[in-house]
Amino acid sequence: MRYLTPEELKSSGRAEAKEILEYCAGKNVKYDFALKVFLKYSRELGLGKDAAVLDVGTASGAFLKQIHQNGYRNLYGHDIDDYTPQENKKLLKDYKLCDLGTEKLPWPDNFFDVITAWCVLPHLENPFYASRELKRVLKPGGIFVFTTPHITSRPSIDFFLKRGYFASYRPTNNHIALLPKSVLEKTVFRGFDHIGTEYLVTPKIFGGLKGKIRKAVSAIASRNENWARKLAGRWAYNICYVIQKQNPE
């Protein structure tokens, strides 16, 4: 999808965006990566099925549908405009609209147990304001799970050296905020403890002759968790951060 400003998303580009996003499930959701990460940390942190979960930039609501199918019922959705089909919207307790990059989220302080943002921050003109709002509505001890393109993976660096821009930030798509870990640590991570990092490795990485070699190496590395993680970090398309809001002193 090409880049549209928040104003264009609500006016001249509204029909174009709705046609794409109404049935859109990004790579994180398409490959069940988002679901696996959510279930893993929910289990490790002892979050019950009644946990209040907000998915921002939810688009079609495909991720919320996935966790609803796994027994979660206290679900909330958000987007800049209404892209979620009624069949998914009816699974939610609440669904509200606002520009996450400039407007106040329409929920009170310390309201949610979990907030997810599957490759949402890179689309925003002001992801740092958005992160402060997300922190505000998250309970102390609550977790924020979000992904960004993994620009320091080997394929990403190779692409940049060959073409002069990152694949995830090509001129024809709508990623605009470059968010390396060093920037996130100074901004989004403030007031949080970083409790986990996960990597989305897409099937594309195993295509072609080089991909067959990677697949063989991956099969061997899978016998050792540390090796497997290092390879995932080297080849990943997206990187996922799991951070936990600190309790006030």
Backbone as CSV, one residue per row, in Angstrom:
resi,resn,N_x,N_y,N_z,CA_x,CA_y,CA_z,C_x,C_y,C_z
1,MET,0.848,-1.198,0.000,0.000,0.000,0.000,0.881,1.246,0.000
2,ARG,0.544,2.221,-0.832,1.325,3.447,-0.880,1.054,4.303,0.352
3,TYR,1.949,5.242,0.612,1.787,6.094,1.778,0.691,7.127,1.559
4,LEU,-0.197,7.229,2.537,-1.241,8.249,2.569,-1.138,8.976,3.902
5,THR,-1.225,10.286,3.886,-1.184,11.053,5.132,-2.447,10.767,5.937
6,PRO,-2.444,11.077,7.244,-3.671,10.890,8.029,-4.875,11.618,7.428
7,GLU,-4.637,12.792,6.874,-5.730,13.547,6.251,-6.247,12.821,5.006
8,GLU,-5.336,12.276,4.198,-5.734,11.551,2.992,-6.472,10.260,3.329
9,LEU,-6.076,9.613,4.425,-6.753,8.388,4.837,-8.218,8.629,5.180
10,LYS,-8.529,9.857,5.553,-9.912,10.188,5.933,-10.671,10.892,4.815
11,SER,-9.990,11.166,3.690,-10.658,11.927,2.629,-10.391,11.293,1.262
12,SER,-9.459,11.862,0.505,-9.255,11.440,-0.882,-8.792,9.997,-1.019
13,GLY,-8.075,9.476,-0.026,-7.587,8.105,-0.104,-8.388,7.109,0.711
14,ARG,-9.512,7.545,1.221,-10.285,6.696,2.149,-10.751,5.398,1.491
15,ALA,-11.341,5.497,0.316,-11.855,4.294,-0.359,-10.708,3.351,-0.715
16,GLU,-9.588,3.903,-1.169,-8.427,3.096,-1.523,-7.904,2.319,-0.316
17,ALA,-7.785,3.014,0.825,-7.281,2.367,2.042,-8.244,1.298,2.537
18,LYS,-9.522,1.600,2.516,-10.513,0.644,3.019,-10.539,-0.625,2.184
19,GLU,-10.396,-0.474,0.881,-10.407,-1.640,-0.014,-9.260,-2.589,0.313
20,ILE,-8.115,-2.027,0.712,-6.942,-2.841,1.035,-7.006,-3.383,2.454
21,LEU,-7.330,-2.513,3.417,-7.182,-2.852,4.833,-8.340,-3.663,5.401
22,GLU,-9.490,-3.608,4.759,-10.653,-4.325,5.277,-10.425,-5.829,5.337
23,TYR,-9.586,-6.339,4.465,-9.320,-7.784,4.453,-7.829,-8.077,4.617
24,CYS,-7.112,-7.087,5.145,-5.659,-7.218,5.245,-5.230,-7.928,6.528
25,ALA,-4.315,-8.879,6.392,-3.623,-9.486,7.528,-2.144,-9.442,7.184
26,GLY,-1.396,-8.606,7.892,0.024,-8.459,7.612,0.797,-9.743,7.874
27,LYS,2.080,-9.721,7.531,2.907,-10.930,7.665,2.925,-11.462,9.088
28,ASN,2.947,-10.574,10.083,2.967,-11.030,11.477,1.758,-11.905,11.806
29,VAL,0.609,-11.522,11.262,-0.631,-12.269,11.519,-0.765,-13.436,10.544
30,LYS,-0.432,-13.189,9.291,-0.572,-14.212,8.239,0.187,-15.485,8.571
31,TYR,1.373,-15.349,9.121,2.203,-16.519,9.429,2.036,-16.988,10.884
32,ASP,0.997,-16.502,11.565,0.690,-16.882,12.958,1.778,-16.476,13.946
33,PHE,2.687,-15.615,13.511,3.754,-15.148,14.394,3.174,-14.334,15.545
34,ALA,2.271,-13.407,15.242,1.665,-12.561,16.277,0.961,-13.413,17.329
35,LEU,0.201,-14.392,16.875,-0.525,-15.266,17.797,0.432,-16.043,18.691
36,LYS,1.487,-16.607,18.111,2.444,-17.402,18.889,3.145,-16.543,19.941
37,VAL,3.539,-15.324,19.569,4.194,-14.429,20.529,3.230,-14.060,21.645
38,PHE,2.007,-13.710,21.274,1.010,-13.331,22.287,0.762,-14.472,23.270
39,LEU,0.560,-15.676,22.764,0.273,-16.816,23.637,1.481,-17.171,24.502
40,LYS,2.675,-17.069,23.939,3.896,-17.376,24.695,4.034,-16.478,25.909
41,TYR,3.926,-15.169,25.714,4.140,-14.248,26.828,2.935,-14.183,27.761
42,SER,1.765,-14.423,27.246,0.593,-14.520,28.123,0.752,-15.678,29.092
43,ARG,1.256,-16.792,28.564,1.485,-17.973,29.398,2.605,-17.714,30.402
44,GLU,3.719,-17.176,29.948,4.863,-16.951,30.829,4.565,-15.942,31.929
45,LEU,3.719,-14.954,31.635,3.403,-13.916,32.616,2.142,-14.224,33.408
46,GLY,1.516,-15.339,33.104,0.332,-15.747,33.853,-0.895,-14.899,33.593
47,LEU,-1.019,-14.366,32.375,-2.190,-13.555,32.044,-3.391,-14.468,31.793
48,GLY,-4.499,-14.162,32.443,-5.696,-14.973,32.268,-6.443,-14.615,30.993
49,LYS,-7.426,-15.429,30.648,-8.207,-15.191,29.439,-9.084,-13.943,29.552
50,ASP,-9.181,-13.391,30.772,-9.965,-12.175,30.962,-9.119,-10.913,30.826
51,ALA,-7.846,-11.039,30.455,-6.965,-9.877,30.296,-7.545,-8.915,29.263
52,ALA,-7.501,-7.630,29.581,-7.986,-6.602,28.656,-6.909,-6.350,27.605
53,VAL,-7.229,-6.654,26.340,-6.257,-6.593,25.254,-6.700,-5.562,24.222
54,LEU,-5.814,-4.608,23.933,-6.055,-3.617,22.887,-5.108,-3.869,21.727
55,ASP,-5.654,-4.000,20.525,-4.850,-4.108,19.314,-5.000,-2.805,18.547
56,VAL,-3.902,-2.021,18.451,-3.980,-0.740,17.744,-3.609,-0.938,16.283
57,GLY,-4.211,-0.102,15.423,-4.026,-0.276,13.993,-4.488,-1.641,13.536
58,THR,-5.636,-2.054,14.026,-6.064,-3.446,13.877,-6.498,-3.824,12.467
59,ALA,-6.776,-2.809,11.611,-7.188,-3.055,10.220,-8.385,-4.011,10.168
60,SER,-8.203,-5.200,9.602,-9.329,-6.135,9.452,-9.752,-6.794,10.759
61,GLY,-8.899,-6.674,11.787,-9.192,-7.348,13.059,-8.806,-8.813,13.049
62,ALA,-7.971,-9.225,12.096,-7.620,-10.642,11.965,-6.905,-11.178,13.208
63,PHE,-6.017,-10.372,13.796,-5.310,-10.830,14.997,-6.270,-10.999,16.168
64,LEU,-7.170,-10.055,16.351,-8.133,-10.160,17.450,-9.035,-11.386,17.256
65,LYS,-9.352,-11.694,16.020,-10.134,-12.902,15.743,-9.352,-14.147,16.154
66,GLN,-8.037,-14.151,15.893,-7.206,-15.298,16.258,-7.197,-15.522,17.766
67,ILE,-7.007,-14.451,18.541,-6.933,-14.672,19.987,-8.322,-14.921,20.584
68,HIS,-9.356,-14.414,19.927,-10.720,-14.750,20.356,-10.955,-16.248,20.202
69,GLN,-10.459,-16.822,19.119,-10.593,-18.260,18.891,-9.809,-19.077,19.915
70,ASN,-8.856,-18.416,20.600,-8.089,-19.071,21.656,-8.619,-18.746,23.054
71,GLY,-9.836,-18.226,23.127,-10.510,-18.071,24.403,-10.469,-16.698,25.033
72,TYR,-9.825,-15.715,24.394,-9.773,-14.363,24.954,-11.016,-13.591,24.529
73,ARG,-11.645,-12.949,25.488,-12.922,-12.296,25.223,-12.929,-10.805,25.553
74,ASN,-11.979,-10.323,26.344,-11.953,-8.921,26.769,-11.103,-8.121,25.783
75,LEU,-11.650,-7.970,24.552,-10.860,-7.472,23.435,-11.331,-6.099,22.963
76,TYR,-10.340,-5.282,22.550,-10.610,-3.914,22.117,-9.828,-3.644,20.826
77,GLY,-10.442,-2.893,19.921,-9.791,-2.568,18.664,-9.702,-1.075,18.437
78,HIS,-8.737,-0.674,17.626,-8.513,0.740,17.305,-7.977,0.867,15.888
79,ASP,-8.321,1.967,15.241,-7.668,2.330,13.980,-7.976,3.791,13.680
80,ILE,-7.342,4.304,12.636,-7.576,5.694,12.260,-8.912,5.849,11.542
81,ASP,-9.398,4.774,10.920,-10.700,4.764,10.263,-11.265,3.352,10.390
82,ASP,-12.517,3.201,10.040,-13.207,1.930,10.246,-12.936,0.977,9.083
83,TYR,-11.999,0.028,9.325,-11.669,-0.970,8.318,-12.130,-2.374,8.715
84,THR,-12.600,-2.528,9.936,-12.874,-3.866,10.469,-14.270,-4.348,10.089
85,PRO,-14.388,-5.486,9.405,-15.701,-6.025,9.044,-16.546,-6.306,10.292
86,GLN,-17.838,-6.238,10.138,-18.751,-6.407,11.254,-18.581,-7.763,11.936
87,GLU,-18.260,-8.800,11.161,-18.116,-10.133,11.741,-16.979,-10.197,12.752
88,ASN,-15.936,-9.389,12.563,-14.848,-9.325,13.537,-15.119,-8.283,14.617
89,LYS,-15.768,-7.209,14.228,-16.057,-6.147,15.198,-16.980,-6.647,16.314
90,LYS,-17.857,-7.563,15.994,-18.797,-8.064,17.003,-18.098,-8.908,18.077
91,LEU,-16.833,-9.280,17.838,-16.065,-10.037,18.822,-15.480,-9.118,19.905
92,LEU,-15.566,-7.807,19.692,-14.887,-6.855,20.543,-15.817,-6.198,21.549
93,LYS,-15.265,-5.833,22.699,-16.020,-5.068,23.687,-16.139,-3.609,23.264
94,ASP,-15.103,-3.117,22.566,-15.100,-1.719,22.154,-14.191,-1.563,20.942
95,TYR,-14.551,-0.629,20.080,-13.781,-0.350,18.871,-13.863,1.149,18.641
96,LYS,-12.699,1.815,18.680,-12.712,3.270,18.580,-11.689,3.758,17.561
97,LEU,-11.944,4.968,17.070,-11.122,5.551,16.027,-10.408,6.805,16.521
98,CYS,-9.136,6.938,16.152,-8.396,8.180,16.356,-7.081,8.080,15.604
99,ASP,-6.448,9.222,15.383,-5.120,9.261,14.778,-4.114,9.015,15.890
100,LEU,-3.534,7.838,15.909,-2.641,7.426,16.988,-1.409,8.320,17.083
101,GLY,-1.043,8.974,15.990,0.154,9.796,16.001,-0.034,11.194,16.538
102,THR,-1.295,11.630,16.682,-1.526,13.018,17.110,-2.626,13.176,18.156
103,GLU,-3.503,12.196,18.284,-4.676,12.366,19.149,-4.584,11.516,20.409
104,LYS,-5.322,11.930,21.415,-5.389,11.201,22.679,-6.233,9.947,22.488
105,LEU,-5.726,8.824,22.961,-6.498,7.591,22.885,-7.753,7.687,23.747
106,PRO,-8.887,7.246,23.247,-10.160,7.417,23.963,-10.410,6.365,25.041
107,TRP,-9.398,6.092,25.872,-9.550,5.211,27.017,-8.831,5.828,28.219
108,PRO,-9.234,5.478,29.425,-8.631,6.081,30.622,-7.238,5.535,30.922
109,ASP,-6.554,6.174,31.831,-5.234,5.726,32.277,-5.304,4.319,32.854
110,ASN,-4.237,3.549,32.686,-4.070,2.252,33.360,-5.257,1.310,33.117
111,PHE,-5.645,1.157,31.863,-6.869,0.425,31.533,-6.595,-0.987,30.995
112,PHE,-5.531,-1.152,30.213,-5.306,-2.420,29.513,-4.187,-3.245,30.153
113,ASP,-4.334,-4.569,30.036,-3.291,-5.495,30.484,-2.256,-5.740,29.387
114,VAL,-2.708,-5.714,28.136,-1.841,-5.965,26.986,-2.223,-5.006,25.865
115,ILE,-1.207,-4.441,25.216,-1.428,-3.674,23.987,-0.528,-4.265,22.911
116,THR,-1.093,-4.495,21.735,-0.316,-5.010,20.612,-0.356,-4.019,19.461
117,ALA,0.753,-3.941,18.745,0.853,-3.064,17.569,1.712,-3.774,16.535
118,TRP,1.055,-4.502,15.635,1.765,-5.327,14.662,2.156,-4.472,13.463
119,CYS,3.410,-4.021,13.474,3.976,-3.162,12.428,3.111,-1.919,12.206
120,VAL,2.783,-1.247,13.301,1.979,-0.023,13.259,2.861,1.222,13.435
121,LEU,3.761,1.205,14.400,4.578,2.389,14.679,5.340,2.885,13.445
122,PRO,5.877,2.003,12.584,6.605,2.498,11.414,5.747,3.255,10.411
123,HIS,4.420,3.164,10.521,3.522,3.870,9.604,3.181,5.275,10.090
124,LEU,3.549,5.598,11.320,3.080,6.834,11.942,4.024,8.005,11.734
125,GLU,3.450,9.199,11.593,4.255,10.405,11.492,4.863,10.781,12.837
126,ASN,4.233,10.364,13.919,4.790,10.639,15.247,4.650,9.401,16.132
127,PRO,5.487,8.376,15.913,5.391,7.161,16.716,5.764,7.373,18.178
128,PHE,6.507,8.444,18.471,6.949,8.677,19.846,5.807,9.228,20.696
129,TYR,4.996,10.106,20.118,3.780,10.538,20.814,2.864,9.340,21.033
130,ALA,2.708,8.524,19.998,1.845,7.350,20.102,2.285,6.437,21.235
131,SER,3.589,6.224,21.356,4.087,5.317,22.402,3.793,5.852,23.797
132,ARG,3.815,7.174,23.954,3.487,7.752,25.268,2.008,7.565,25.593
133,GLU,1.155,7.675,24.590,-0.271,7.435,24.806,-0.541,5.963,25.142
134,LEU,0.146,5.074,24.447,-0.031,3.648,24.721,0.432,3.315,26.138
135,LYS,1.515,3.923,26.556,1.995,3.728,27.923,0.965,4.235,28.930
136,ARG,0.330,5.359,28.631,-0.658,5.942,29.551,-1.826,4.997,29.811
137,VAL,-2.330,4.352,28.762,-3.531,3.521,28.931,-3.192,2.092,29.346
138,LEU,-1.911,1.772,29.460,-1.482,0.435,29.884,-1.295,0.403,31.398
139,LYS,-1.764,-0.658,32.027,-1.616,-0.802,33.474,-0.149,-1.014,33.855
140,PRO,0.260,-0.576,35.044,1.586,-0.971,35.538,1.695,-2.498,35.564
141,GLY,2.773,-3.022,35.037,2.923,-4.465,34.916,2.357,-5.015,33.628
142,GLY,1.614,-4.171,32.880,1.076,-4.605,31.599,2.154,-4.661,30.538
143,ILE,1.879,-5.354,29.440,2.897,-5.515,28.403,2.468,-4.857,27.093
144,PHE,3.467,-4.307,26.437,3.300,-3.732,25.107,4.121,-4.580,24.152
145,VAL,3.453,-5.144,23.152,4.094,-6.026,22.175,3.987,-5.353,20.808
146,PHE,5.130,-5.111,20.164,5.083,-4.418,18.880,6.211,-4.889,17.970
147,THR,5.998,-4.719,16.682,7.001,-5.111,15.702,7.408,-3.930,14.838
148,THR,8.628,-4.038,14.305,9.125,-3.106,13.303,9.891,-3.931,12.262
149,PRO,10.124,-3.381,11.079,11.009,-4.081,10.135,12.394,-4.261,10.756
150,HIS,12.984,-5.422,10.527,14.291,-5.728,11.118,15.378,-5.244,10.154
151,ILE,15.701,-3.959,10.249,16.576,-3.343,9.256,18.030,-3.778,9.378
152,THR,18.410,-4.423,10.497,19.801,-4.878,10.634,19.966,-6.367,10.350
153,SER,18.942,-7.006,9.783,19.113,-8.395,9.358,20.037,-8.424,8.141
154,ARG,20.644,-9.573,7.870,21.559,-9.677,6.744,20.867,-9.383,5.409
155,PRO,19.679,-9.947,5.137,19.016,-9.626,3.874,18.677,-8.144,3.746
156,SER,18.289,-7.516,4.862,17.943,-6.095,4.826,19.158,-5.238,4.506
157,ILE,20.281,-5.543,5.141,21.511,-4.794,4.881,21.977,-4.988,3.437
158,ASP,21.925,-6.228,2.952,22.326,-6.514,1.568,21.458,-5.726,0.582
159,PHE,20.161,-5.686,0.844,19.236,-4.953,-0.029,19.596,-3.468,-0.039
160,PHE,19.876,-2.927,1.159,20.228,-1.505,1.275,21.512,-1.190,0.503
161,LEU,22.517,-2.025,0.649,23.793,-1.788,-0.025,23.658,-1.858,-1.543
162,LYS,22.717,-2.653,-2.012,22.522,-2.806,-3.446,21.675,-1.685,-4.037
163,ARG,20.652,-1.223,-3.284,19.692,-0.282,-3.865,19.694,1.112,-3.223
164,GLY,20.276,1.227,-2.017,20.340,2.532,-1.377,19.164,2.842,-0.470
165,TYR,18.260,1.884,-0.301,17.163,2.036,0.666,16.772,0.641,1.152
166,PHE,16.143,0.599,2.338,15.736,-0.685,2.905,14.493,-1.200,2.194
167,ALA,14.391,-2.514,2.061,13.254,-3.118,1.365,11.925,-2.732,2.004
168,SER,11.903,-2.666,3.324,10.657,-2.338,4.033,10.306,-0.863,3.939
169,TYR,11.240,-0.069,3.407,11.011,1.376,3.285,11.169,1.823,1.834
170,ARG,10.801,0.956,0.915,10.904,1.284,-0.499,9.951,2.447,-0.835
171,PRO,10.210,3.188,-1.889,9.399,4.366,-2.220,7.918,4.080,-2.421
172,THR,7.562,2.852,-2.746,6.169,2.538,-3.078,5.332,2.050,-1.904
173,ASN,5.942,1.904,-0.694,5.121,1.418,0.424,4.895,2.513,1.456
174,ASN,4.271,2.180,2.579,3.851,3.205,3.535,4.567,3.151,4.882
175,HIS,5.753,2.542,4.943,6.588,2.661,6.135,7.376,3.967,6.056
176,ILE,7.280,4.795,7.088,7.972,6.086,7.045,8.871,6.333,8.256
177,ALA,8.618,5.667,9.393,9.401,5.893,10.607,10.439,4.783,10.760
178,LEU,11.707,5.165,10.688,12.812,4.217,10.845,13.111,4.094,12.335
179,LEU,12.998,2.875,12.883,13.054,2.700,14.338,14.069,1.634,14.742
180,PRO,15.361,1.925,14.635,16.365,0.978,15.137,16.285,0.884,16.660
181,LYS,16.846,-0.172,17.196,16.749,-0.415,18.633,17.308,0.736,19.456
182,SER,18.393,1.369,19.004,18.987,2.462,19.765,18.016,3.625,19.939
183,VAL,17.183,3.875,18.923,16.177,4.931,19.016,15.037,4.494,19.928
184,LEU,14.605,3.256,19.795,13.524,2.742,20.639,13.899,2.788,22.120
185,GLU,15.146,2.453,22.434,15.582,2.442,23.829,15.514,3.828,24.450
186,LYS,15.733,4.870,23.647,15.691,6.242,24.162,14.279,6.795,24.256
187,THR,13.340,6.152,23.581,12.000,6.720,23.458,10.912,5.750,23.942
188,VAL,10.586,4.795,23.106,9.463,3.887,23.394,9.691,3.068,24.654
189,PHE,10.950,2.658,24.916,11.239,1.801,26.069,11.226,2.552,27.404
190,ARG,11.152,3.858,27.397,11.219,4.628,28.647,10.040,4.281,29.550
191,GLY,10.347,3.936,30.805,9.296,3.540,31.740,8.889,2.084,31.598
192,PHE,9.643,1.327,30.795,9.362,-0.088,30.567,10.605,-0.924,30.857
193,ASP,10.389,-2.191,31.144,11.454,-3.189,31.173,11.341,-4.017,29.902
194,HIS,12.469,-4.215,29.228,12.498,-5.020,28.012,12.591,-6.487,28.424
195,ILE,11.522,-7.244,28.194,11.488,-8.618,28.699,11.607,-9.677,27.608
196,GLY,11.569,-9.278,26.344,11.704,-10.293,25.300,11.856,-9.721,23.907
197,THR,12.553,-10.476,23.056,12.696,-10.143,21.639,12.430,-11.405,20.831
198,GLU,11.604,-11.277,19.813,11.281,-12.400,18.941,11.501,-11.977,17.487
199,TYR,11.663,-12.952,16.604,11.957,-12.658,15.207,11.001,-13.393,14.278
200,LEU,10.490,-12.661,13.300,9.674,-13.275,12.250,10.554,-13.568,11.046
201,VAL,10.758,-14.857,10.787,11.473,-15.298,9.589,10.431,-15.810,8.605
202,THR,10.301,-15.162,7.467,9.272,-15.539,6.498,9.762,-16.662,5.581
203,PRO,8.847,-17.418,4.997,9.236,-18.518,4.104,10.073,-18.072,2.916
204,LYS,9.950,-16.807,2.513,10.684,-16.296,1.346,12.190,-16.472,1.506
205,ILE,12.668,-16.409,2.742,14.111,-16.492,2.997,14.672,-17.862,2.594
206,PHE,13.796,-18.863,2.457,14.238,-20.214,2.119,14.020,-20.555,0.643
207,GLY,13.766,-19.527,-0.176,13.572,-19.746,-1.600,14.883,-19.735,-2.368
208,GLY,14.928,-20.404,-3.499,16.107,-20.418,-4.349,17.228,-21.273,-3.786
209,LEU,18.368,-21.275,-4.475,19.504,-22.094,-4.074,20.045,-21.662,-2.712
210,LYS,20.228,-20.349,-2.526,20.721,-19.855,-1.249,19.738,-20.216,-0.132
211,GLY,18.445,-20.172,-0.453,17.433,-20.497,0.532,17.482,-21.953,0.968
212,LYS,17.816,-22.843,0.025,17.934,-24.266,0.360,19.082,-24.502,1.343
213,ILE,20.160,-23.759,1.146,21.288,-23.857,2.075,20.880,-23.346,3.452
214,ARG,20.162,-22.205,3.457,19.674,-21.661,4.727,18.754,-22.648,5.445
215,LYS,17.899,-23.303,4.661,16.963,-24.259,5.251,17.694,-25.420,5.900
216,ALA,18.742,-25.894,5.265,19.531,-26.993,5.822,20.254,-26.551,7.091
217,VAL,20.836,-25.354,7.047,21.523,-24.821,8.223,20.533,-24.606,9.360
218,SER,19.337,-24.109,9.022,18.306,-23.869,10.031,17.877,-25.168,10.706
219,ALA,17.775,-26.245,9.923,17.375,-27.542,10.477,18.399,-28.040,11.492
220,ILE,19.666,-27.826,11.191,20.720,-28.229,12.117,20.697,-27.347,13.363
221,ALA,20.554,-26.039,13.150,20.569,-25.087,14.268,19.371,-25.257,15.198
222,SER,18.268,-25.802,14.668,17.053,-25.945,15.482,17.260,-26.868,16.682
223,ARG,18.337,-27.638,16.665,18.622,-28.533,17.789,19.180,-27.785,18.993
224,ASN,19.593,-26.528,18.761,20.155,-25.710,19.835,19.438,-24.365,19.852
225,GLU,18.787,-24.033,20.958,17.967,-22.830,21.041,18.771,-21.560,20.766
226,ASN,19.978,-21.466,21.293,20.793,-20.264,21.092,21.176,-20.094,19.625
227,TRP,21.558,-21.181,18.973,21.901,-21.111,17.554,20.679,-20.704,16.728
228,ALA,19.555,-21.299,17.056,18.327,-21.003,16.324,17.962,-19.522,16.432
229,ARG,18.119,-18.952,17.622,17.793,-17.539,17.824,18.765,-16.637,17.045
230,LYS,20.033,-17.013,17.035,21.016,-16.203,16.310,20.716,-16.186,14.815
231,LEU,20.344,-17.345,14.276,20.003,-17.404,12.861,18.725,-16.621,12.575
232,ALA,17.750,-16.739,13.468,16.507,-15.991,13.290,16.795,-14.495,13.272
233,GLY,17.658,-14.044,14.186,18.029,-12.640,14.219,18.773,-12.201,12.965
234,ARG,19.517,-13.111,12.369,20.267,-12.792,11.154,19.369,-12.697,9.929
235,TRP,18.325,-13.523,9.866,17.515,-13.626,8.663,16.136,-12.956,8.769
236,ALA,15.742,-12.506,9.931,14.362,-12.090,10.168,13.909,-10.922,9.293
237,TYR,12.645,-10.960,8.944,11.993,-9.866,8.215,11.542,-8.783,9.199
238,ASN,10.916,-9.209,10.296,10.466,-8.291,11.345,11.088,-8.670,12.679
239,ILE,11.242,-7.670,13.533,11.677,-7.910,14.902,10.552,-7.481,15.840
240,CYS,10.324,-8.274,16.870,9.240,-8.027,17.824,9.839,-7.766,19.203
241,TYR,9.390,-6.676,19.818,9.827,-6.337,21.167,8.661,-6.522,22.141
242,VAL,8.962,-7.103,23.277,7.980,-7.260,24.337,8.501,-6.477,25.534
243,ILE,7.779,-5.433,25.935,8.215,-4.591,27.038,7.099,-4.496,28.078
244,GLN,7.506,-4.389,29.341,6.559,-4.406,30.461,6.618,-3.081,31.206
245,LYS,5.464,-2.475,31.395,5.397,-1.165,32.061,5.815,-1.282,33.513
246,GLN,6.731,-0.427,33.916,7.226,-0.431,35.273,6.180,0.100,36.245
247,ASN,6.223,-0.424,37.471,5.360,0.091,38.516,5.944,1.405,39.036
248,PRO,5.091,2.395,39.363,5.598,3.651,39.905,6.292,3.416,41.242
249,GLU,7.278,4.254,41.523,8.015,4.118,42.789,7.098,4.368,43.974
